């Protein structure tokens, strides 16, 4: 009887917990879609859209996708500058950073990323804060 209950418990355990964070985010295609959604939302946010004036948004999309993919253990290599160099002189504030994170969370929710995976990604990105915010 115990073996039957153990087997049933194993079968009912969500598979997501066994997936890597890269897989839970939908691999490179899913990460790209999440980043696209986030940037779309940023484009309509007057609090932070000015930080993206005059930038090649397709390149920004590519770089953020590469970076997230790399950070979560995917097969991507980040080809951009360090966060400190790429954000130097931009005047990004704590509030600006939080606004971008808000858009990232909404984008992940829209793409049905489990909350645990969202938290894992945010924890991996959080150390970049000091290099981005002035």
Kinemage of the C-alpha trace (Angstrom):
@kinemage 1
@onewidth
@group {chain A} dominant
@subgroup {mainchain}
@vectorlist {calphas} color= white
{ca unk a 1} P 0.000 0.000 0.000
{ca unk a 2} L 2.859 2.432 0.839
{ca unk a 3} L 4.449 1.752 -2.556
{ca unk a 4} L 1.166 2.594 -4.289
{ca unk a 5} L 0.830 5.855 -2.345
{ca unk a 6} L 4.456 6.779 -3.074
{ca unk a 7} L 3.950 6.076 -6.779
{ca unk a 8} L 0.763 8.162 -6.803
{ca unk a 9} L 2.543 11.026 -5.024
{ca unk a 10} L 5.375 10.959 -7.563
{ca unk a 11} L 2.932 10.977 -10.464
{ca unk a 12} L 1.044 13.945 -9.020
{ca unk a 13} L 4.187 16.019 -8.388
{ca unk a 14} L 4.318 18.917 -10.866
{ca unk a 15} L 6.892 18.422 -13.593
{ca unk a 16} L 7.780 22.121 -13.544
{ca unk a 17} L 9.813 21.635 -10.400
{ca unk a 18} L 12.055 19.195 -12.270
{ca unk a 19} L 12.549 21.588 -15.186
{ca unk a 20} L 15.468 23.973 -15.355
{ca unk a 21} L 14.737 27.675 -15.062
{ca unk a 22} L 15.683 28.004 -18.731
{ca unk a 23} L 12.972 25.472 -19.612
{ca unk a 24} L 10.398 27.073 -17.314
{ca unk a 25} L 10.936 30.380 -19.121
{ca unk a 26} L 10.253 28.684 -22.452
{ca unk a 27} L 13.873 28.381 -23.545
{ca unk a 28} L 15.293 31.046 -25.879
{ca unk a 29} L 12.020 31.525 -27.781
{ca unk a 30} L 10.047 32.027 -24.561
{ca unk a 31} L 12.656 34.371 -23.118
{ca unk a 32} L 12.602 36.403 -26.340
{ca unk a 33} L 8.797 36.672 -26.151
{ca unk a 34} L 8.940 37.758 -22.503
{ca unk a 35} L 11.559 40.408 -23.283
{ca unk a 36} L 9.531 41.642 -26.259
{ca unk a 37} L 6.434 41.997 -24.072
{ca unk a 38} L 8.424 43.785 -21.379
{ca unk a 39} L 9.896 46.261 -23.882
{ca unk a 40} L 6.474 46.848 -25.433
{ca unk a 41} L 5.164 47.788 -21.998
{ca unk a 42} L 8.184 50.014 -21.317
{ca unk a 43} L 7.405 51.872 -24.556
{ca unk a 44} L 4.105 52.977 -23.075
{ca unk a 45} L 5.478 53.912 -19.653
{ca unk a 46} L 6.245 57.604 -19.432
{ca unk a 47} L 8.164 57.015 -16.184
{ca unk a 48} L 11.005 55.215 -17.980
{ca unk a 49} L 10.538 55.323 -21.757
{ca unk a 50} L 12.919 58.296 -21.986
{ca unk a 51} L 15.807 55.983 -21.074
{ca unk a 52} L 15.241 54.240 -24.405
{ca unk a 53} L 15.134 57.347 -26.620
{ca unk a 54} L 17.498 57.027 -29.553
{ca unk a 55} L 18.488 53.427 -28.872
{ca unk a 56} L 18.245 50.518 -31.282
{ca unk a 57} L 15.365 48.710 -29.581
{ca unk a 58} L 15.944 45.563 -31.656
{ca unk a 59} L 19.511 45.441 -30.332
{ca unk a 60} L 18.279 46.040 -26.777
{ca unk a 61} L 15.832 43.154 -27.246
{ca unk a 62} L 18.607 40.910 -28.513
{ca unk a 63} L 20.967 41.793 -25.670
{ca unk a 64} L 18.423 41.378 -22.887
{ca unk a 65} L 17.327 38.058 -24.395
{ca unk a 66} L 20.939 36.865 -24.552
{ca unk a 67} L 21.635 38.005 -21.024
{ca unk a 68} L 18.557 36.391 -19.478
{ca unk a 69} L 19.178 33.209 -21.449
{ca unk a 70} L 22.766 33.114 -20.207
{ca unk a 71} L 21.912 33.943 -16.592
{ca unk a 72} L 19.387 31.096 -16.378
{ca unk a 73} L 21.776 28.512 -17.766
{ca unk a 74} L 20.711 28.538 -21.398
{ca unk a 75} L 23.072 28.105 -24.331
{ca unk a 76} L 23.380 31.832 -25.026
{ca unk a 77} L 26.372 34.103 -24.743
{ca unk a 78} L 25.804 37.712 -23.773
{ca unk a 79} L 27.485 39.924 -26.393
{ca unk a 80} L 26.913 43.327 -24.802
{ca unk a 81} L 28.824 45.625 -22.498
{ca unk a 82} L 28.771 45.170 -18.738
{ca unk a 83} L 25.735 46.587 -16.946
{ca unk a 84} L 27.898 49.277 -15.362
{ca unk a 85} L 29.287 50.445 -18.724
{ca unk a 86} L 26.010 50.235 -20.639
{ca unk a 87} L 24.066 52.214 -18.000
{ca unk a 88} L 26.749 54.756 -17.119
{ca unk a 89} L 25.463 58.311 -17.162
{ca unk a 90} L 21.846 57.278 -17.787
{ca unk a 91} L 20.683 58.446 -14.372
{ca unk a 92} L 18.625 55.319 -13.705
{ca unk a 93} L 16.928 55.677 -10.330
{ca unk a 94} L 15.615 53.096 -7.896
{ca unk a 95} L 12.083 53.914 -9.092
{ca unk a 96} L 13.127 53.465 -12.749
{ca unk a 97} L 14.633 50.070 -11.953
{ca unk a 98} L 11.488 49.002 -10.111
{ca unk a 99} L 9.302 50.130 -13.015
{ca unk a 100} L 11.253 47.912 -15.410
{ca unk a 101} L 10.973 44.988 -12.988
{ca unk a 102} L 7.197 45.572 -12.809
{ca unk a 103} L 7.015 45.227 -16.597
{ca unk a 104} L 9.157 42.097 -16.522
{ca unk a 105} L 6.847 40.506 -13.947
{ca unk a 106} L 3.734 41.363 -15.961
{ca unk a 107} L 5.378 39.947 -19.094
{ca unk a 108} L 6.235 36.714 -17.270
{ca unk a 109} L 2.681 36.460 -15.927
{ca unk a 110} L 1.289 36.965 -19.420
{ca unk a 111} L 3.478 34.091 -20.627
{ca unk a 112} L 2.333 31.942 -17.697
{ca unk a 113} L 5.741 31.584 -16.077
{ca unk a 114} L 5.238 29.950 -12.656
{ca unk a 115} L 5.706 32.339 -9.718
{ca unk a 116} L 8.581 30.254 -8.333
{ca unk a 117} L 10.399 30.578 -11.670
{ca unk a 118} L 9.694 34.327 -11.742
{ca unk a 119} L 11.253 34.654 -8.304
{ca unk a 120} L 14.271 32.597 -9.349
{ca unk a 121} L 14.869 34.841 -12.358
{ca unk a 122} L 14.467 38.021 -10.320
{ca unk a 123} L 16.965 36.673 -7.770
{ca unk a 124} L 19.467 36.031 -10.571
{ca unk a 125} L 19.002 39.543 -11.987
{ca unk a 126} L 18.981 41.407 -8.647
{ca unk a 127} L 22.798 41.569 -8.318
{ca unk a 128} L 22.829 43.826 -11.405
{ca unk a 129} L 21.018 46.539 -9.465
{ca unk a 130} L 24.179 48.240 -8.167
{ca unk a 131} L 25.657 48.405 -11.681
{ca unk a 132} L 22.491 49.909 -13.199
{ca unk a 133} L 21.148 52.371 -10.636
{ca unk a 134} L 23.128 55.583 -10.060
